[in-house]
Amino acid sequence: MEKHPIKHKRKWRHVFFLSLILLAASCRSKVHISPPPEPTIPRKEVKQMGFTIQAGAFSILNNAIRLTESLNKKGINAYYFLHESGLYKVRFGDFLSRNTAQIKAQSLVKARIIEEFYIVSPEEYAFAKERTYGEQYLRDELVTTAKRYVGLPYSWGGSSADEGFDCSGLTMAVYQLNGLNLPHSSEGQYRIGTSVNKNQLMKGDLVFFATSQGTEVTHVGIYAGNDRFIHAPGIDKLIRTDSLSNDYYKKRYKGARNYLN
């Protein structure tokens, strides 16, 4: 049977041109590849808070500050907060059992460092209630807690009497009040958790910045939704809300972390 060389030539010519088209499309797509996302940091489980000592019920903020500073000078990492009752209270410690917390609190009463106290148990935290109410409940509680700090002075006990309440101390306190124990440094907080793309931020995620010379993380705030974050901006300044779109913070933005899942 006679073959048809013209038909075969046309067939291979079509295949050749089709290959060229696919190759060109492939080359064009490579030009428009978006930059790779921030590398995912291996997840390190955030420790759940145990039993905590709560002391004081002050209507005057300075009284809570004085108690906090007194405890910090004795090497006890304490922080004050505005309770939903409208009173300022102080919390400190992370104990494995109620009995251990009770013994520590009673020793401080005996030394006349505190007067009355209350032991906060793990099931009272928002983190424990997440199983019942869902993750969004916990995220909302984190932001609600952070908002209670807005307008309060930056000066605190911090990790030492001289440092003041640093930015990472704020985020640590907000998370501890809700049942999760974060490290007390912006760099330490940045090294754990799960990386979050900026366009996927959710309430309660922490946002990090390089505010000093260089590229190292030196500042942190808690994302409050709608492009806003709450942070302690500096000594002699009040805790406040700012925008991620602000030129200063936009240029210094380093990334974000999620600690809830």
Backbone torsions as a table, in degrees:
resi	resn	phi	psi	omega
1	MET	NA	136.3	-174.7
2	GLU	-79.9	135.3	178.0
3	LYS	-86.2	165.0	-178.9
4	HIS	-116.2	89.8	-176.2
5	PRO	-60.9	-31.4	-178.6
6	ILE	-66.2	-41.6	179.2
7	LYS	-63.9	-40.9	179.6
8	HIS	-64.2	-39.6	179.7
9	LYS	-63.4	-41.7	179.3
10	ARG	-64.2	-38.9	-179.9
11	LYS	-62.4	-48.0	-179.3
12	TRP	-68.9	-30.5	178.1
13	ARG	-65.5	-40.2	178.0
14	HIS	-63.6	-44.4	179.4
15	VAL	-60.6	-41.7	-178.7
16	PHE	-62.8	-47.9	-179.4
17	PHE	-67.4	-35.5	177.2
18	LEU	-62.9	-40.5	178.0
19	SER	-62.6	-41.7	178.4
20	LEU	-61.8	-40.9	-179.8
21	ILE	-63.7	-45.5	179.8
22	LEU	-63.8	-40.1	180.0
23	LEU	-64.7	-42.3	179.5
24	ALA	-64.3	-41.4	178.8
25	ALA	-62.9	-39.9	178.6
26	SER	-62.9	-42.4	-179.9
27	CYS	-65.1	-41.4	-179.6
28	ARG	-64.5	-38.3	-178.6
29	SER	-65.9	-30.4	-179.6
30	LYS	-67.4	-29.6	-178.4
31	VAL	-66.9	-30.6	-172.7
32	HIS	-102.4	16.2	178.6
33	ILE	-64.6	128.3	-179.9
34	SER	-73.0	155.3	-179.6
35	PRO	-61.3	148.1	-177.8
36	PRO	-65.6	147.9	178.7
37	PRO	-67.8	165.1	178.2
38	GLU	-57.6	135.2	-179.4
39	PRO	-56.3	138.8	178.8
40	THR	-77.1	128.6	179.5
41	ILE	-87.8	135.1	179.2
42	PRO	-53.0	131.7	-175.9
43	ARG	-68.9	126.8	172.7
44	LYS	-113.2	122.6	-175.3
45	GLU	-60.3	130.4	177.2
46	VAL	-82.9	130.9	-174.9
47	LYS	-72.7	135.9	175.6
48	GLN	-78.2	141.4	179.4
49	MET	-68.1	144.5	174.6
50	GLY	-93.5	-136.1	179.0
51	PHE	-84.8	138.2	-176.4
52	THR	-126.0	147.2	176.4
53	ILE	-93.6	130.4	175.6
54	GLN	-117.0	130.6	-177.1
55	ALA	-133.9	152.6	175.5
56	GLY	78.7	153.3	173.9
57	ALA	-153.5	85.5	-169.2
58	PHE	-105.1	138.0	173.1
59	SER	-86.8	-18.8	179.5
60	ILE	-106.9	123.6	-175.9
61	LEU	-57.6	-43.0	-176.4
62	ASN	-58.7	-29.4	177.6
63	ASN	-67.7	-38.6	177.0
64	ALA	-68.4	-38.4	178.4
65	ILE	-63.7	-43.2	-179.5
66	ARG	-62.4	-42.0	178.2
67	LEU	-64.4	-42.6	178.9
68	THR	-59.8	-47.3	-179.6
69	GLU	-64.4	-37.8	178.4
70	SER	-62.4	-42.3	179.1
71	LEU	-68.7	-41.8	-179.5
72	ASN	-63.9	-36.2	178.3
73	LYS	-65.1	-22.8	177.5
74	LYS	-93.9	12.6	177.4
75	GLY	81.4	13.6	179.2
76	ILE	-101.0	118.2	-176.0
77	ASN	-76.9	92.3	-176.4
78	ALA	-109.5	159.7	176.0
79	TYR	-148.4	147.3	177.7
80	TYR	-99.9	163.6	178.6
81	PHE	-157.8	158.1	176.7
82	LEU	-90.0	112.7	-179.3
83	HIS	-74.0	156.5	-179.9
84	GLU	-61.8	-17.0	177.5
85	SER	-75.1	-13.4	-176.9
86	GLY	96.0	-0.8	178.5
87	LEU	-100.6	151.7	177.4
88	TYR	-91.1	129.5	-178.6
89	LYS	-128.3	166.4	-177.0
90	VAL	-125.7	137.8	176.4
91	ARG	-128.2	153.0	177.5
92	PHE	-164.9	158.0	175.5
93	GLY	89.0	158.2	177.1
94	ASP	-149.4	93.7	-169.9
95	PHE	-108.6	147.1	-178.0
96	LEU	-72.8	-27.2	-177.4
97	SER	-137.9	157.1	177.2
98	ARG	-63.9	-37.3	-178.5
99	ASN	-62.5	-42.4	179.5
100	THR	-63.7	-42.4	178.1
101	ALA	-64.4	-39.7	-179.5
102	GLN	-63.3	-43.9	179.9
103	ILE	-62.1	-44.0	179.6
104	LYS	-63.2	-44.8	-179.0
105	ALA	-63.6	-42.2	-179.9
106	GLN	-65.1	-33.6	177.6
107	SER	-67.2	-34.8	178.3
108	LEU	-72.5	-32.7	174.7
109	VAL	-66.3	-44.4	179.4
110	LYS	-61.7	-35.4	178.9
111	ALA	-83.2	2.7	178.5
112	ARG	60.9	31.3	175.6
113	ILE	-87.8	-38.5	172.5
114	ILE	-126.0	163.5	179.4
115	GLU	-104.2	-68.9	178.0
116	GLU	-112.4	160.9	-179.3
117	PHE	-149.6	164.9	176.7
118	TYR	-138.6	136.6	178.6
119	ILE	-94.9	118.7	178.1
120	VAL	-87.8	125.1	-178.8
121	SER	-96.0	155.4	-176.0
122	PRO	-55.2	-34.2	-177.0
123	GLU	-72.2	-9.0	179.5
124	GLU	-83.8	-16.0	-176.8
125	TYR	-74.6	154.2	176.7
126	ALA	-61.2	-31.9	180.0
127	PHE	-60.5	-39.8	179.4
128	ALA	-69.0	-31.0	-177.7
129	LYS	-82.3	-8.9	179.7
130	GLU	-58.4	-35.1	-179.0
131	ARG	-60.5	-30.2	-179.4
132	THR	-89.6	-43.3	-171.3
133	TYR	-101.8	-12.3	177.0
134	GLY	97.0	165.1	-175.9
135	GLU	-63.8	-37.1	-178.3
136	GLN	-62.7	-33.9	176.1
137	TYR	-59.3	-46.5	-179.7
138	LEU	-64.3	-42.2	179.3
139	ARG	-62.4	-42.3	178.3
140	ASP	-63.7	-38.6	179.4
141	GLU	-65.8	-38.9	177.6
142	LEU	-60.1	-45.1	-179.4
143	VAL	-69.6	-40.1	177.9
144	THR	-59.9	-42.6	178.0
145	THR	-62.6	-45.1	-179.9
146	ALA	-63.3	-38.0	-178.9
147	LYS	-64.6	-28.3	178.8
148	ARG	-67.8	-18.5	178.2
149	TYR	-85.4	-18.4	-176.2
150	VAL	-60.1	128.8	-178.9
151	GLY	93.7	-9.8	177.1
152	LEU	-83.9	155.3	-178.7
153	PRO	-68.4	151.0	178.8
154	TYR	-68.4	-36.7	-174.9
155	SER	-59.7	130.3	-175.2
156	TRP	-147.4	-163.1	173.4
157	GLY	-87.1	-38.4	-178.7
158	GLY	61.2	-160.3	179.5
159	SER	-81.6	-11.8	172.5
160	SER	-148.7	163.1	-175.4
161	ALA	-65.5	-20.2	-174.7
162	ASP	-94.6	-18.9	-171.6
163	GLU	-80.6	-28.3	-174.0
164	GLY	79.5	174.4	-177.2
165	PHE	-80.8	98.6	-174.8
166	ASP	-76.2	170.1	-175.4
167	CYS	-58.8	-40.3	-179.3
168	SER	-73.4	-23.8	174.4
169	GLY	-65.5	-35.2	177.2
170	LEU	-64.9	-50.6	-178.3
171	THR	-65.7	-36.3	176.8
172	MET	-62.5	-45.3	-179.5
173	ALA	-62.7	-43.1	-179.7
174	VAL	-60.4	-43.5	-179.8
175	TYR	-71.5	-39.8	178.9
176	GLN	-64.2	-38.7	178.5
177	LEU	-63.0	-20.5	179.1
178	ASN	-107.5	4.8	169.5
179	GLY	106.3	8.5	179.1
180	LEU	-124.2	135.6	-173.2
181	ASN	-102.6	102.3	177.3
182	LEU	-91.8	157.0	174.3
183	PRO	-63.0	155.8	-179.5
184	HIS	-97.9	62.8	171.2
185	SER	-166.8	143.8	-179.8
186	SER	-63.1	-37.4	179.2
187	GLU	-65.9	-42.5	178.2
188	GLY	-64.0	-39.1	178.1
189	GLN	-68.0	-33.1	-179.9
190	TYR	-70.8	-28.3	-175.5
191	ARG	-79.3	-12.8	-178.7
192	ILE	-117.5	179.6	-178.4
193	GLY	81.1	-166.7	-178.3
194	THR	-116.4	133.6	178.6
195	SER	-62.2	142.3	-180.0
196	VAL	-128.6	129.0	174.8
197	ASN	-66.9	147.9	-174.8
198	LYS	-60.1	-34.0	-178.8
199	ASN	-83.3	4.2	178.5
200	GLN	-122.4	18.5	179.9
201	LEU	-62.0	142.8	176.2
202	MET	-127.3	157.5	179.1
203	LYS	-52.1	136.0	177.9
204	GLY	93.5	-16.7	174.4
205	ASP	-66.0	152.4	176.5
206	LEU	-98.6	139.6	179.2
207	VAL	-114.6	138.9	-170.7
208	PHE	-121.1	149.9	-176.1
209	PHE	-139.7	155.6	171.7
210	ALA	-107.8	92.7	-173.6
211	THR	-95.1	-10.4	175.6
212	SER	-98.8	176.1	176.8
213	GLN	-65.0	134.6	-177.9
214	GLY	110.2	-170.5	-175.7
215	THR	-114.2	1.4	-178.6
216	GLU	-73.0	145.1	177.0
217	VAL	-66.1	127.1	-179.3
218	THR	-133.0	-3.0	-176.3
219	HIS	-147.6	149.2	-178.0
220	VAL	-147.6	148.6	175.1
221	GLY	-142.8	173.5	-179.3
222	ILE	-110.7	127.3	-176.1
223	TYR	-71.0	130.9	-175.6
224	ALA	-110.8	3.7	-178.1
225	GLY	94.4	159.7	176.7
226	ASN	54.8	41.6	174.3
227	ASP	71.4	11.0	-176.4
228	ARG	-108.9	149.9	174.1
229	PHE	-140.7	152.2	-178.2
230	ILE	-107.0	134.0	-176.3
231	HIS	-156.8	164.9	172.9
232	ALA	-98.4	102.6	-168.8
233	PRO	-74.6	-24.2	-179.0
234	GLY	166.1	168.0	-179.5
235	ILE	-60.2	140.6	-179.8
236	ASP	67.6	16.7	176.0
237	LYS	-120.3	153.6	179.1
238	LEU	-84.5	150.0	174.3
239	ILE	-65.0	135.3	-170.8
240	ARG	-148.4	176.0	175.9
241	THR	-107.7	136.4	176.9
242	ASP	-133.3	171.2	-179.6
243	SER	-102.3	139.9	174.9
244	LEU	-67.3	-19.9	179.3
245	SER	-82.8	-9.5	175.1
246	ASN	-56.4	131.5	-174.4
247	ASP	-53.0	-41.6	-177.6
248	TYR	-60.9	-49.2	-177.1
249	TYR	-78.6	-30.4	178.3
250	LYS	-62.0	-42.1	-179.4
251	LYS	-70.4	-26.1	-173.7
252	ARG	-105.1	5.2	-178.2
253	TYR	-65.4	132.4	-178.0
254	LYS	-113.5	-24.4	-178.3
255	GLY	151.7	-176.6	-177.9
256	ALA	-142.0	159.0	-179.7
257	ARG	-134.2	142.2	173.4
258	ASN	-112.2	133.6	-178.3
259	TYR	-115.2	5.3	-171.3
260	LEU	-99.1	-23.8	179.4
261	ASN	-154.4	NA	NA
